[in-house]
Amino acid sequence: MNYLFVVAHPDDEVLGAGATINKLVNEGNDVSVCILSNQCNTRYDADLPASIKKSHKALGIRNSYIGSFKCLCFKDEPHQEMVQFIENAIIESNADVIFTHHPADLNNDHYITSISCMEASRLPQRQICDCKKIQAIYYMEIQSSTDWGLNKAWRGFEANTYSEVSEKNIGHKLRALAVYDNVIRNHPHPRSCESIQALSVVRGSESGYKYAEAFECVFRLGV
């Protein structure tokens, strides 16, 4: 299977699904990541592109599509260009399954990424290119963002799909986060190592696993 993770910023795919990505890679699946912004205005990585490569190496990711849309300014970026960038990633990765942000995330870039990804995911139905059908679409939860989606006008994240992961997968997730400056924080911040591990235990207890990452399936072909 070919999996594509579409996110706004470097580290979002790791926070939302790092353990699952590592598991999928180890199972022999083809995992690609589409990151819309190659910068982050809230951190100070001396060489962010190099950090992205190190992070993806820790998870086993080989295929990356890195955009140059301005961090925290997605609302001012050309929407069509953003959608087309994701469409190209869908085509080149030959994606079967797509993961992206929940649209109720506090971070506005996450919201715009989510709706842009939904629009791009219609590509197979538009019949304008030779592109196979998307089998499923999932929303991720990003700690310190999805959990702060306080606007009740939006329905919040509702887990309905659980990916069993191992302690080793979680270790790769934490190492993939650690390459970035100022991402992992001190406990009890939601992005502390303790909180990340604790959420995997909670999601595991909800689903009968020892450890798990949770997702919200919003589209699926077949039963």
Backbone as ProteinMPNN parsed JSONL, in Angstrom:
{"seq_chain_A": "MNYLFVVAHPDDEVLGAGATINKLVNEGNDVSVCILSNQCNTRYDADLPASIKKSHKALGIRNSYIGSFKCLCFKDEPHQEMVQFIENAIIESNADVIFTHHPADLNNDHYITSISCMEASRLPQRQICDCKKIQAIYYMEIQSSTDWGLNKAWRGFEANTYSEVSEKNIGHKLRALAVYDNVIRNHPHPRSCESIQALSVVRGSESGYKYAEAFECVFRLGV", "coords_chain_A": {"N_chain_A": [[0.838, -1.198, 0.0], [0.357, 2.301, -0.623], [1.033, 5.108, 1.203], [0.238, 8.463, 2.004], [1.149, 11.276, 3.779], [-0.075, 14.349, 4.533], [0.873, 17.445, 5.552], [1.179, 20.557, 7.377], [3.548, 21.69, 8.542], [7.087, 21.031, 9.188], [7.578, 18.314, 11.325], [4.903, 17.878, 12.001], [3.807, 15.54, 10.868], [5.181, 13.675, 12.331], [4.401, 14.119, 14.997], [1.664, 13.566, 14.732], [1.516, 10.962, 13.683], [3.848, 9.47, 13.954], [4.735, 6.994, 15.119], [3.055, 5.169, 13.863], [3.774, 5.594, 11.191], [6.431, 4.633, 11.232], [5.868, 1.959, 11.82], [4.37, 1.208, 9.521], [6.296, 1.506, 7.504], [8.149, -0.451, 8.315], [6.647, -2.683, 7.821], [6.782, -2.891, 5.145], [5.428, -1.135, 3.519], [4.92, 1.675, 1.277], [5.704, 4.803, 2.185], [5.039, 8.201, 2.016], [5.668, 11.712, 2.511], [4.16, 14.849, 2.498], [5.003, 18.054, 2.975], [3.932, 21.254, 3.484], [5.184, 23.669, 4.179], [8.522, 24.767, 4.344], [9.666, 25.951, 6.457], [9.706, 27.268, 9.82], [8.384, 29.498, 11.917], [8.357, 29.611, 14.65], [10.416, 28.263, 15.726], [13.987, 27.548, 15.884], [15.738, 26.122, 14.215], [18.894, 25.609, 12.863], [19.346, 24.591, 10.343], [16.797, 23.726, 8.784], [15.865, 22.088, 6.551], [17.81, 20.027, 6.653], [17.247, 18.971, 9.144], [14.702, 17.936, 8.677], [15.334, 15.82, 6.945], [16.866, 14.195, 8.669], [14.946, 13.577, 10.582], [13.037, 12.17, 9.075], [14.615, 10.036, 8.281], [14.928, 8.735, 10.701], [12.446, 7.606, 11.005], [12.217, 6.064, 8.788], [11.294, 7.041, 6.4], [11.384, 7.667, 2.938], [10.481, 9.13, 0.78], [9.756, 12.435, 0.124], [7.921, 15.461, -0.175], [8.459, 18.706, -0.329], [7.193, 21.823, 0.3], [7.139, 25.445, -0.207], [5.507, 27.238, 1.033], [4.513, 29.964, 3.109], [5.113, 29.831, 6.542], [2.625, 30.035, 9.05], [1.178, 31.755, 7.544], [-0.621, 30.741, 5.736], [-3.193, 31.432, 5.02], [-2.864, 33.591, 3.409], [-1.617, 32.671, 1.2], [-1.518, 31.515, -2.266], [-4.329, 29.722, -2.936], [-5.006, 27.844, -4.931], [-2.497, 27.049, -5.909], [-1.513, 25.744, -3.684], [-3.283, 23.581, -3.43], [-2.747, 22.302, -5.863], [-0.081, 21.592, -5.459], [-0.352, 19.609, -3.528], [-1.899, 17.817, -5.005], [-0.02, 17.015, -6.949], [1.739, 15.619, -5.31], [0.073, 13.511, -4.553], [-0.241, 12.233, -7.025], [2.465, 11.574, -7.736], [3.28, 9.993, -5.599], [1.567, 7.932, -5.869], [-0.68, 7.474, -4.256], [-2.614, 5.465, -2.056], [-3.852, 5.734, 0.393], [-4.586, 8.52, 2.455], [-3.428, 10.728, 4.957], [-4.113, 13.507, 7.024], [-4.344, 16.806, 8.593], [-6.732, 17.504, 11.225], [-9.58, 19.51, 10.604], [-10.434, 21.182, 12.662], [-8.323, 21.994, 14.175], [-6.433, 24.159, 16.315], [-4.364, 25.628, 15.152], [-4.161, 27.694, 12.404], [-2.887, 27.218, 9.958], [-2.934, 24.456, 9.904], [-5.66, 23.954, 9.61], [-6.124, 25.073, 7.037], [-4.443, 23.479, 5.512], [-5.764, 21.037, 5.83], [-8.308, 21.444, 4.541], [-7.406, 22.032, 2.001], [-6.179, 19.66, 1.335], [-8.393, 17.956, 1.322], [-9.719, 18.944, -0.904], [-7.806, 18.421, -2.895], [-7.857, 15.681, -2.819], [-10.003, 14.917, -4.304], [-9.131, 14.509, -6.804], [-8.926, 11.978, -8.316], [-11.637, 11.584, -8.997], [-12.18, 13.684, -10.648], [-11.339, 13.209, -13.19], [-9.274, 14.232, -14.79], [-6.746, 13.398, -15.027], [-4.586, 10.517, -15.108], [-5.126, 8.841, -12.485], [-5.258, 6.816, -9.674], [-7.978, 5.595, -7.591], [-8.546, 7.023, -4.374], [-8.332, 5.2, -1.445], [-8.863, 5.586, 1.269], [-9.257, 8.178, 3.739], [-7.823, 9.894, 6.422], [-7.974, 11.775, 9.468], [-5.521, 13.236, 11.604], [-4.409, 13.541, 15.045], [-2.845, 16.224, 16.565], [-0.757, 16.81, 19.131], [-1.029, 19.496, 21.403], [-2.276, 21.084, 19.604], [-4.547, 19.966, 18.093], [-5.878, 19.225, 20.392], [-6.403, 21.68, 21.424], [-8.46, 22.716, 20.017], [-10.798, 24.674, 20.462], [-13.009, 26.002, 19.485], [-16.334, 25.76, 19.348], [-17.936, 25.841, 17.172], [-16.903, 24.206, 15.346], [-16.841, 20.711, 14.887], [-15.065, 18.626, 17.002], [-12.056, 16.537, 17.059], [-12.672, 13.111, 16.667], [-11.874, 10.06, 17.612], [-11.872, 7.136, 15.702], [-10.501, 5.119, 14.577], [-7.869, 2.947, 15.234], [-4.434, 2.514, 15.468], [-2.341, -0.028, 16.172], [0.697, 0.167, 17.871], [4.177, -0.311, 18.684], [6.394, -0.245, 21.551], [8.895, 0.209, 20.573], [8.325, 1.457, 18.103], [7.288, 3.856, 19.096], [9.559, 4.863, 20.308], [11.132, 5.448, 18.026], [9.544, 7.48, 17.027], [9.854, 9.481, 19.003], [12.603, 9.958, 18.745], [12.635, 10.963, 16.17], [11.33, 13.364, 16.548], [13.054, 14.645, 18.263], [15.166, 15.648, 16.786], [14.508, 18.153, 15.975], [14.649, 21.598, 16.909], [13.301, 22.842, 19.92], [10.833, 21.504, 19.919], [10.07, 19.152, 21.424], [8.959, 19.49, 24.657], [9.074, 20.368, 28.223], [7.629, 18.225, 30.688], [4.51, 19.14, 32.199], [3.817, 19.622, 29.466], [1.911, 19.139, 26.437], [3.534, 18.181, 24.37], [5.629, 16.919, 25.565], [7.905, 14.212, 26.247], [6.838, 12.437, 28.096], [4.06, 12.979, 27.962], [3.469, 12.381, 25.306], [4.017, 9.641, 25.242], [2.16, 8.865, 27.162], [-0.294, 9.425, 25.903], [-0.282, 7.486, 23.918], [-0.66, 5.252, 25.469], [-3.196, 5.738, 26.565], [-4.774, 5.81, 24.199], [-4.301, 3.218, 23.429], [-5.549, 1.825, 25.526], [-8.168, 2.447, 25.004], [-8.711, 0.901, 22.837], [-7.988, -1.701, 23.23], [-5.357, -2.341, 22.898], [-1.843, -2.381, 23.822], [-0.302, -0.141, 23.216], [-1.179, 2.634, 21.137], [-1.911, 4.702, 18.257], [-4.295, 7.165, 17.439], [-6.825, 7.846, 14.991], [-9.103, 9.649, 12.841], [-11.291, 8.37, 10.67], [-12.546, 9.618, 7.722], [-13.324, 9.058, 5.212], [-13.839, 6.212, 3.2], [-13.398, 3.558, 0.926], [-15.274, 0.681, 0.196], [-15.871, -2.186, 2.398]], "CA_chain_A": [[0.0, 0.0, 0.0], [1.056, 3.581, -0.661], [0.462, 6.046, 2.165], [0.703, 9.847, 1.888], [0.832, 12.129, 4.927], [-0.066, 15.746, 4.075], [0.906, 18.271, 6.757], [1.536, 21.959, 7.192], [4.896, 22.069, 8.972], [7.983, 19.963, 9.625], [7.298, 17.644, 12.61], [3.479, 17.564, 12.184], [3.567, 14.127, 10.55], [5.76, 12.879, 13.408], [3.508, 14.258, 16.141], [0.363, 12.955, 14.485], [1.508, 9.556, 13.27], [5.218, 8.997, 13.835], [4.853, 5.569, 15.442], [2.358, 4.443, 12.798], [4.621, 5.678, 9.998], [7.53, 3.689, 11.416], [5.284, 0.619, 11.705], [4.016, 0.96, 8.113], [7.55, 1.325, 6.766], [8.715, -1.744, 8.694], [5.806, -3.712, 7.224], [7.054, -2.925, 3.715], [4.591, -0.194, 2.771], [5.571, 2.865, 0.73], [5.201, 5.959, 2.932], [5.525, 9.504, 1.548], [5.224, 12.853, 3.31], [4.05, 16.139, 1.823], [5.054, 19.153, 3.944], [3.673, 22.454, 2.688], [6.105, 24.755, 4.509], [9.875, 24.33, 4.681], [10.162, 26.856, 7.484], [8.886, 27.307, 11.032], [8.697, 30.786, 12.541], [8.357, 29.515, 16.108], [11.578, 27.496, 16.145], [15.233, 28.157, 15.459], [16.642, 25.149, 13.618], [19.893, 26.268, 12.018], [19.187, 24.064, 8.987], [15.562, 22.958, 8.882], [15.843, 20.982, 5.586], [18.633, 18.929, 7.153], [16.512, 18.363, 10.255], [13.63, 17.135, 8.08], [15.947, 14.581, 6.444], [17.239, 13.372, 9.823], [13.707, 13.105, 11.194], [12.452, 11.148, 8.212], [15.496, 8.867, 8.34], [14.637, 8.038, 11.957], [11.197, 6.87, 10.836], [12.323, 5.202, 7.619], [10.641, 7.674, 5.254], [12.318, 7.938, 1.848], [9.891, 10.033, -0.213], [9.254, 13.662, 0.732], [7.577, 16.568, -1.068], [8.583, 19.846, 0.582], [6.763, 23.073, -0.307], [7.755, 26.682, 0.295], [4.456, 28.151, 1.488], [5.006, 30.664, 4.29], [4.608, 29.362, 7.827], [1.671, 30.884, 9.758], [0.593, 32.692, 6.578], [-1.283, 29.966, 4.689], [-4.418, 32.123, 4.588], [-2.487, 34.591, 2.416], [-0.953, 31.991, 0.09], [-2.427, 31.158, -3.367], [-4.981, 28.456, -2.588], [-4.921, 26.898, -6.037], [-1.141, 26.513, -5.954], [-1.374, 24.816, -2.571], [-4.021, 22.37, -3.803], [-2.024, 21.637, -6.946], [1.122, 20.992, -4.886], [-0.788, 18.349, -2.906], [-2.299, 16.927, -6.098], [1.192, 16.444, -7.535], [2.238, 14.623, -4.358], [-0.818, 12.355, -4.673], [0.079, 11.539, -8.279], [3.82, 11.032, -7.734], [3.376, 8.946, -4.574], [0.607, 6.883, -6.218], [-1.281, 7.255, -2.941], [-3.84, 4.711, -1.798], [-4.431, 6.227, 1.646], [-4.091, 9.853, 2.803], [-3.595, 11.237, 6.316], [-3.875, 14.945, 7.107], [-4.782, 17.454, 9.822], [-8.153, 17.719, 11.507], [-9.866, 20.919, 10.286], [-10.751, 21.98, 13.849], [-7.098, 22.331, 14.903], [-6.254, 25.564, 16.675], [-3.42, 26.239, 14.208], [-4.87, 28.009, 11.169], [-2.208, 26.53, 8.864], [-3.427, 23.073, 9.9], [-7.007, 23.994, 9.027], [-6.037, 25.317, 5.593], [-3.88, 22.259, 4.938], [-6.811, 20.012, 5.822], [-9.308, 21.677, 3.497], [-6.714, 21.934, 0.718], [-5.981, 18.236, 1.09], [-9.695, 17.391, 0.947], [-9.971, 19.343, -2.287], [-6.877, 17.69, -3.756], [-8.213, 14.261, -2.8], [-11.039, 14.682, -5.326], [-8.462, 14.413, -8.096], [-9.313, 10.812, -9.131], [-13.015, 11.709, -9.478], [-12.293, 14.793, -11.601], [-11.064, 12.622, -14.501], [-8.398, 15.115, -15.567], [-5.442, 12.761, -15.125], [-4.597, 9.09, -14.825], [-4.845, 8.772, -11.052], [-6.115, 5.783, -9.112], [-8.894, 6.034, -6.542], [-8.102, 7.057, -2.986], [-9.066, 4.174, -0.712], [-9.284, 6.064, 2.592], [-8.697, 9.45, 4.215], [-7.857, 9.947, 7.878], [-7.474, 12.938, 10.196], [-4.609, 12.957, 12.719], [-4.453, 14.461, 16.186], [-1.536, 16.821, 16.846], [-0.757, 17.277, 20.519], [-0.905, 20.938, 21.625], [-2.986, 21.791, 18.532], [-5.888, 19.381, 17.977], [-6.502, 19.249, 21.715], [-6.774, 23.061, 21.716], [-9.51, 23.156, 19.098], [-11.846, 25.046, 21.414], [-14.132, 26.644, 18.805], [-17.414, 24.78, 19.314], [-18.584, 25.88, 15.866], [-16.317, 23.071, 14.637], [-16.841, 19.446, 15.607], [-13.69, 18.263, 17.314], [-11.512, 15.24, 16.675], [-13.339, 11.943, 17.249], [-11.128, 8.864, 17.225], [-12.663, 5.962, 15.326], [-9.576, 4.146, 14.004], [-6.719, 2.833, 16.125], [-3.276, 1.806, 14.911], [-1.501, -0.608, 17.218], [2.119, 0.437, 17.706], [5.015, -0.91, 19.717], [7.264, 0.664, 22.3], [9.991, 0.548, 19.661], [7.792, 2.462, 17.172], [7.19, 5.118, 19.83], [10.933, 5.336, 20.458], [11.512, 6.074, 16.76], [8.791, 8.738, 16.955], [10.493, 10.467, 19.88], [13.893, 10.329, 18.147], [12.35, 11.792, 14.996], [10.97, 14.697, 17.05], [14.175, 15.239, 18.996], [16.122, 16.322, 15.893], [14.061, 19.535, 15.795], [14.807, 22.494, 18.053], [12.159, 23.444, 20.612], [9.577, 20.782, 19.689], [9.793, 18.442, 22.665], [8.973, 20.418, 25.809], [9.104, 19.75, 29.542], [6.366, 17.766, 31.245], [3.409, 18.413, 31.565], [3.416, 20.105, 28.144], [1.411, 18.036, 25.599], [4.583, 17.647, 23.51], [6.701, 16.314, 26.342], [8.022, 12.766, 26.008], [5.903, 11.746, 28.988], [2.69, 13.143, 27.475], [3.345, 11.633, 24.05], [3.922, 8.231, 25.61], [0.905, 8.659, 27.893], [-1.404, 9.397, 24.956], [-0.271, 6.178, 23.256], [-1.233, 4.294, 26.422], [-4.636, 6.013, 26.612], [-5.384, 5.339, 22.948], [-4.248, 1.776, 23.486], [-6.566, 1.319, 26.45], [-9.474, 2.61, 24.367], [-8.876, -0.025, 21.714], [-7.572, -3.046, 23.58], [-3.938, -2.512, 22.612], [-0.959, -1.824, 24.84], [-0.023, 1.213, 22.74], [-1.842, 2.907, 19.86], [-2.17, 6.063, 17.792], [-5.699, 7.241, 17.026], [-7.147, 8.648, 13.817], [-10.52, 9.749, 12.505], [-11.537, 8.046, 9.269], [-13.629, 10.444, 7.191], [-13.693, 8.516, 3.904], [-13.283, 4.88, 2.951], [-14.054, 2.742, -0.088], [-15.424, -0.718, 0.56], [-16.171, -2.534, 3.796]], "C_chain_A": [[0.876, 1.252, 0.0], [0.33, 4.577, 0.221], [1.082, 7.425, 1.968], [0.216, 10.641, 3.086], [1.009, 13.58, 4.491], [-0.175, 16.654, 5.297], [1.378, 19.684, 6.43], [3.019, 22.209, 7.418], [5.763, 20.846, 9.243], [7.667, 19.569, 11.071], [5.832, 17.269, 12.788], [3.181, 16.093, 11.916], [4.108, 13.221, 11.647], [4.861, 12.923, 14.638], [2.207, 13.485, 15.936], [0.401, 11.471, 14.257], [2.895, 8.944, 13.205], [5.384, 7.51, 14.091], [4.195, 4.713, 14.363], [3.17, 4.455, 11.511], [5.755, 4.665, 10.089], [7.043, 2.244, 11.29], [4.987, 0.282, 10.239], [5.254, 0.71, 7.265], [8.132, -0.057, 7.052], [7.92, -2.909, 8.106], [5.951, -3.776, 5.701], [6.181, -2.019, 2.879], [5.426, 0.984, 2.287], [4.937, 4.085, 1.393], [5.863, 7.229, 2.412], [4.951, 10.6, 2.431], [5.25, 14.108, 2.457], [3.961, 17.224, 2.882], [4.939, 20.458, 3.172], [4.644, 23.596, 2.966], [7.464, 24.192, 4.894], [10.503, 25.246, 5.722], [9.26, 26.74, 8.719], [9.275, 28.533, 11.836], [8.775, 30.732, 14.057], [9.536, 28.702, 16.634], [12.827, 28.078, 15.5], [16.23, 27.12, 14.946], [17.617, 25.869, 12.686], [19.751, 25.83, 10.565], [17.974, 23.148, 8.993], [15.481, 21.849, 7.833], [16.665, 19.781, 6.033], [17.942, 18.213, 8.304], [15.376, 17.489, 9.747], [14.188, 15.793, 7.613], [16.306, 13.645, 7.596], [15.993, 12.774, 10.478], [13.092, 11.98, 10.383], [13.311, 9.884, 8.179], [15.218, 8.054, 9.589], [13.378, 7.194, 11.854], [11.255, 5.887, 9.68], [11.672, 5.765, 6.373], [11.69, 8.0, 4.187], [11.793, 8.979, 0.859], [9.28, 11.25, 0.472], [9.003, 14.712, -0.348], [7.491, 17.807, -0.188], [8.234, 21.128, -0.156], [7.444, 24.273, 0.32], [6.687, 27.713, 0.677], [4.833, 28.71, 2.858], [4.302, 30.2, 5.563], [3.756, 30.431, 8.504], [1.007, 31.916, 8.849], [-0.179, 31.961, 5.476], [-2.531, 30.656, 4.168], [-4.125, 33.167, 3.517], [-1.81, 33.979, 1.19], [-1.965, 31.65, -1.014], [-3.029, 29.762, -3.147], [-4.832, 27.416, -3.699], [-3.541, 26.264, -6.124], [-0.933, 25.478, -4.85], [-2.074, 23.494, -2.887], [-3.265, 21.601, -4.873], [-0.729, 20.987, -6.452], [0.779, 19.647, -4.244], [-1.203, 17.346, -3.974], [-1.083, 16.25, -6.729], [1.798, 15.377, -6.62], [1.394, 13.359, -4.406], [-0.468, 11.532, -5.907], [1.438, 10.84, -8.189], [3.987, 9.904, -6.718], [2.474, 7.76, -4.877], [-0.212, 6.48, -4.993], [-2.556, 6.412, -2.982], [-4.599, 5.305, -0.619], [-3.768, 7.56, 1.991], [-4.398, 10.156, 4.271], [-3.324, 12.736, 6.283], [-4.403, 15.483, 8.432], [-6.3, 17.407, 9.988], [-8.464, 19.201, 11.277], [-10.2, 21.787, 11.493], [-9.516, 22.316, 14.679], [-7.016, 23.824, 15.19], [-5.381, 26.3, 15.66], [-4.103, 26.442, 12.86], [-4.208, 27.362, 9.946], [-2.679, 25.083, 8.757], [-4.81, 23.001, 9.258], [-6.942, 24.145, 7.504], [-5.423, 24.116, 4.883], [-4.941, 21.186, 4.803], [-7.803, 20.229, 4.683], [-8.673, 21.635, 2.108], [-6.501, 20.469, 0.345], [-7.292, 17.568, 0.685], [-10.018, 17.711, -0.511], [-9.08, 18.566, -3.246], [-7.257, 16.219, -3.859], [-9.333, 13.919, -3.772], [-10.438, 14.398, -6.693], [-8.874, 13.175, -8.91], [-10.728, 10.917, -9.71], [-13.17, 12.805, -10.534], [-11.97, 14.357, -13.03], [-10.226, 13.541, -15.397], [-6.993, 14.547, -15.677], [-5.61, 11.283, -14.81], [-4.162, 8.889, -13.38], [-5.795, 7.763, -10.417], [-6.933, 6.32, -7.947], [-8.209, 6.025, -5.169], [-8.974, 6.085, -2.194], [-9.595, 4.668, 0.636], [-8.589, 7.377, 2.915], [-8.886, 9.504, 5.732], [-7.384, 11.317, 8.369], [-6.566, 12.462, 11.325], [-4.894, 13.903, 13.877], [-3.028, 14.916, 16.488], [-1.561, 17.377, 18.254], [-0.31, 18.732, 20.615], [-1.514, 21.741, 20.489], [-4.408, 21.263, 18.392], [-6.613, 19.444, 19.305], [-6.87, 20.663, 22.159], [-7.771, 23.61, 20.697], [-10.771, 23.502, 19.879], [-13.069, 25.689, 20.772], [-15.244, 25.619, 18.607], [-18.243, 24.862, 18.032], [-18.072, 24.738, 14.985], [-16.446, 21.825, 15.492], [-15.394, 19.002, 15.794], [-13.3, 16.877, 16.836], [-12.239, 14.122, 17.404], [-12.638, 10.686, 16.742], [-12.087, 7.728, 16.867], [-11.819, 4.874, 14.67], [-8.309, 4.142, 14.863], [-5.629, 1.979, 15.474], [-2.427, 1.279, 16.059], [-0.038, -0.339, 16.902], [2.879, -0.18, 18.871], [5.805, 0.155, 20.463], [8.435, 1.114, 21.433], [9.549, 1.599, 18.649], [7.725, 3.83, 17.843], [8.577, 5.71, 20.052], [11.438, 6.018, 19.2], [10.792, 7.418, 16.595], [9.473, 9.816, 17.791], [11.853, 10.893, 19.334], [13.696, 11.216, 16.926], [11.94, 13.204, 15.391], [12.178, 15.412, 17.638], [15.172, 15.952, 18.091], [15.757, 17.788, 15.673], [14.276, 20.342, 17.077], [13.443, 22.888, 18.606], [10.821, 22.782, 20.275], [9.186, 20.022, 20.941], [9.97, 19.413, 23.825], [9.014, 19.63, 27.12], [7.7, 19.347, 29.981], [5.831, 18.831, 32.218], [2.94, 18.979, 30.218], [2.943, 18.924, 27.29], [2.465, 17.413, 24.685], [5.801, 17.168, 24.299], [6.749, 14.824, 26.03], [7.013, 12.004, 26.842], [4.478, 11.812, 28.457], [2.458, 12.382, 26.175], [3.199, 10.149, 24.333], [2.605, 7.935, 26.307], [-0.285, 8.592, 26.947], [-1.444, 8.055, 24.23], [-0.846, 5.096, 24.168], [-2.75, 4.48, 26.506], [-5.329, 5.496, 25.362], [-5.33, 3.814, 22.871], [-5.332, 1.194, 24.376], [-7.972, 1.448, 25.866], [-9.759, 1.515, 23.342], [-8.437, -1.453, 22.008], [-6.136, -3.36, 23.227], [-3.112, -1.987, 23.779], [-0.623, -0.378, 24.504], [-0.723, 1.406, 21.4], [-1.769, 4.393, 19.547], [-3.575, 6.069, 17.212], [-5.867, 8.185, 15.845], [-8.658, 8.703, 13.648], [-10.668, 9.485, 11.016], [-12.742, 8.839, 8.785], [-14.063, 10.005, 5.795], [-13.056, 7.165, 3.734], [-14.087, 4.182, 1.878], [-14.14, 1.305, 0.397], [-15.725, -0.92, 2.029], [-15.175, -3.587, 4.27]], "O_chain_A": [[1.979, 1.261, 0.546], [-0.85, 4.859, 0.012], [2.294, 7.551, 1.788], [-0.98, 10.678, 3.374], [2.109, 13.994, 4.124], [-1.188, 16.64, 5.996], [1.903, 19.954, 5.349], [3.678, 22.855, 6.603], [5.249, 19.757, 9.498], [7.51, 20.434, 11.932], [5.52, 16.431, 13.634], [2.403, 15.468, 12.637], [3.578, 12.135, 11.88], [4.59, 11.89, 15.251], [1.711, 12.832, 16.854], [-0.555, 10.769, 14.586], [3.102, 7.981, 12.466], [6.102, 6.834, 13.354], [4.716, 3.661, 13.994], [3.247, 3.443, 10.814], [6.012, 3.925, 9.14], [7.734, 1.402, 10.715], [5.317, -0.808, 9.774], [5.267, -0.179, 6.414], [8.561, -0.754, 6.132], [8.461, -3.998, 7.915], [5.323, -4.608, 5.046], [6.187, -2.117, 1.652], [6.502, 1.257, 2.82], [3.757, 4.364, 1.181], [7.089, 7.329, 2.369], [3.885, 10.441, 3.025], [6.237, 14.394, 1.78], [2.969, 17.314, 3.605], [5.761, 20.737, 2.3], [4.902, 24.411, 2.08], [7.55, 23.248, 5.68], [11.726, 25.307, 5.851], [8.172, 26.169, 8.646], [10.379, 28.598, 12.378], [9.209, 31.695, 14.689], [9.651, 28.476, 17.839], [12.744, 28.986, 14.673], [17.428, 27.224, 15.21], [17.204, 26.646, 11.825], [20.009, 26.617, 9.654], [18.102, 21.939, 9.184], [15.063, 20.743, 8.177], [16.262, 18.639, 5.814], [18.037, 16.992, 8.428], [15.108, 16.427, 10.309], [13.585, 14.748, 7.857], [16.076, 12.439, 7.511], [15.99, 11.609, 10.877], [12.675, 10.96, 10.932], [12.781, 8.779, 8.061], [15.265, 6.824, 9.555], [13.253, 6.177, 12.537], [10.432, 4.975, 9.599], [11.51, 5.049, 5.385], [12.751, 8.541, 4.495], [12.578, 9.638, 0.178], [8.386, 11.111, 1.307], [9.767, 14.836, -1.305], [6.562, 17.945, 0.607], [8.899, 21.487, -1.128], [8.226, 24.138, 1.261], [6.942, 28.917, 0.646], [5.414, 27.998, 3.677], [3.074, 30.179, 5.648], [4.131, 31.603, 8.526], [0.351, 32.841, 9.328], [-0.368, 32.512, 4.392], [-2.894, 30.488, 3.003], [-5.029, 33.585, 2.794], [-1.468, 34.693, 0.247], [-3.153, 31.51, -0.727], [-2.318, 28.758, -3.169], [-4.561, 26.246, -3.429], [-3.426, 25.066, -6.385], [-0.264, 24.465, -5.053], [-1.525, 22.42, -2.642], [-3.155, 20.377, -4.797], [-0.324, 19.946, -6.969], [1.516, 18.672, -4.391], [-0.896, 16.159, -3.865], [-1.112, 15.052, -7.011], [2.306, 14.36, -7.092], [1.927, 12.253, -4.311], [-0.406, 10.303, -5.854], [1.556, 9.661, -8.522], [4.749, 8.966, -6.951], [2.581, 6.711, -4.241], [-0.411, 5.294, -4.729], [-3.44, 6.615, -3.815], [-5.829, 5.373, -0.628], [-2.556, 7.72, 1.844], [-5.493, 9.873, 4.759], [-2.41, 13.188, 5.594], [-4.854, 14.721, 9.287], [-7.045, 17.286, 9.016], [-7.696, 20.061, 11.707], [-10.248, 23.011, 11.369], [-9.642, 22.866, 15.773], [-7.476, 24.647, 14.397], [-5.634, 27.463, 15.348], [-4.569, 25.484, 12.243], [-4.9, 26.996, 8.997], [-2.808, 24.546, 7.657], [-5.094, 22.103, 8.466], [-7.626, 23.427, 6.773], [-5.835, 23.772, 3.775], [-5.013, 20.501, 3.783], [-8.105, 19.296, 3.94], [-9.328, 21.246, 1.141], [-6.63, 20.09, -0.819], [-7.303, 16.709, -0.197], [-10.52, 16.866, -1.253], [-9.54, 18.103, -4.29], [-7.002, 15.582, -4.882], [-9.583, 12.743, -4.034], [-11.162, 14.08, -7.636], [-9.149, 13.311, -10.102], [-10.991, 10.397, -10.794], [-14.18, 12.849, -11.237], [-12.297, 15.069, -13.98], [-10.444, 13.615, -16.606], [-6.136, 15.133, -16.338], [-6.649, 10.857, -14.307], [-2.97, 8.78, -13.091], [-7.008, 7.852, -10.606], [-6.619, 7.37, -7.386], [-7.409, 5.143, -4.857], [-10.201, 6.14, -2.265], [-10.648, 4.224, 1.093], [-7.489, 7.655, 2.437], [-9.961, 9.203, 6.251], [-6.509, 11.937, 7.765], [-6.809, 11.417, 11.928], [-5.54, 14.937, 13.706], [-2.122, 14.098, 16.647], [-2.305, 18.315, 18.54], [0.666, 19.14, 19.984], [-1.3, 22.95, 20.406], [-5.369, 22.015, 18.553], [-7.819, 19.687, 19.349], [-7.569, 20.835, 23.158], [-7.904, 24.823, 20.539], [-11.704, 22.702, 19.945], [-14.074, 25.901, 21.451], [-15.111, 24.709, 17.788], [-19.146, 24.052, 17.823], [-18.716, 24.353, 14.01], [-16.189, 21.871, 16.695], [-14.604, 19.006, 14.85], [-14.116, 16.142, 16.278], [-12.405, 14.177, 18.622], [-12.793, 10.301, 15.583], [-12.995, 7.403, 17.632], [-12.339, 3.837, 14.258], [-7.752, 5.194, 15.177], [-5.882, 0.873, 14.997], [-1.861, 2.056, 16.828], [0.415, -0.592, 15.786], [2.301, -0.525, 19.902], [5.867, 1.311, 20.044], [8.907, 2.246, 21.541], [10.298, 2.531, 18.359], [8.064, 4.844, 17.232], [8.749, 6.927, 19.99], [12.099, 7.054, 19.281], [11.369, 8.377, 16.082], [9.647, 10.944, 17.329], [12.222, 12.062, 19.445], [14.496, 12.117, 16.674], [12.182, 14.147, 14.637], [12.307, 16.631, 17.526], [15.948, 16.779, 18.568], [16.593, 18.578, 15.236], [14.105, 19.831, 18.184], [12.535, 23.227, 17.848], [9.78, 23.436, 20.341], [8.092, 20.22, 21.47], [11.003, 20.071, 23.951], [8.993, 18.399, 27.126], [6.718, 20.031, 29.689], [6.612, 19.383, 32.993], [1.769, 18.826, 29.869], [3.496, 17.828, 27.393], [2.325, 16.264, 24.268], [6.888, 17.031, 23.739], [5.754, 14.241, 25.599], [6.403, 11.044, 26.371], [3.759, 10.813, 28.493], [1.39, 11.809, 25.963], [2.358, 9.476, 23.737], [1.998, 6.888, 26.082], [-1.195, 7.789, 27.158], [-2.526, 7.539, 23.952], [-1.448, 4.134, 23.692], [-3.5, 3.503, 26.516], [-6.354, 4.82, 25.451], [-6.228, 3.191, 22.304], [-5.961, 0.194, 24.03], [-8.86, 0.659, 26.19], [-10.916, 1.24, 23.022], [-8.505, -2.318, 21.134], [-5.731, -4.522, 23.251], [-3.614, -1.242, 24.621], [-0.649, 0.498, 25.368], [-0.849, 0.464, 20.618], [-1.592, 5.228, 20.434], [-3.999, 5.106, 16.575], [-5.155, 9.181, 15.714], [-9.394, 7.908, 14.234], [-10.222, 10.283, 10.192], [-13.827, 8.749, 9.36], [-15.047, 10.513, 5.257], [-11.888, 6.969, 4.072], [-15.317, 4.204, 1.905], [-13.176, 0.775, 0.949], [-15.823, 0.033, 2.801], [-15.241, -4.026, 5.418]]}, "name": "protein", "num_of_chains": 1, "seq": "MNYLFVVAHPDDEVLGAGATINKLVNEGNDVSVCILSNQCNTRYDADLPASIKKSHKALGIRNSYIGSFKCLCFKDEPHQEMVQFIENAIIESNADVIFTHHPADLNNDHYITSISCMEASRLPQRQICDCKKIQAIYYMEIQSSTDWGLNKAWRGFEANTYSEVSEKNIGHKLRALAVYDNVIRNHPHPRSCESIQALSVVRGSESGYKYAEAFECVFRLGV"}
